[in-house]
């Protein structure tokens, strides 16, 4: 899993105003995971512009975190 510092995100999650590829984009969606649960994190995926924005479903691409089933035991 790629680790990025906050502010160094490479995939935008918000396509502001025009929702176009070359319009203003930002990464404004974050997930904060307790240190005790990081080991249970299996994947992090940023939804694609084609699936979410271009289809008109949203102006945001979702941030999807997948944890192993034992995650709820840590909460």
Secondary structure, DSSP 8 states (H G I E B T S, - for coil): -----TT--SS--EE-TT--TTS-EE--------GGGGGGEEEEEE--HHHHTTTTS-SB--EEEEE-TTHHHH-
